[in-house]
Amino acid sequence: MDDETELICVFIGSKINVQFYKERLEENGIPSLWRDDSQSGSIVGMGGTPDSVELLVENKNVAKARVCIEELQKKH
């Protein structure tokens, strides 16, 4: 992913679920990143929510990523 690419959140959940979906997306040729702001919130004394990890993909891959995640959710 290059620096000028817009990243879109396609899933929010626990770190375990985000890691699972991230791996499945990458198996399907969709690069992704995850953002966990729970640690940064606790550093400044605001606390954080461990179930609010975000899975991000490039804008051009949003539709494909959402379909992939929906299919995986139907199976589980």
Buried (B, 14 or more C-beta within 10 A) or exposed (E): EEEEEEBBEBBBBEBEBBBBBBEBBEEEEBBBEBBBEBEEBEEEEEEBEEEBBBBBBBEEBBEBBBEBBEEBEEEE
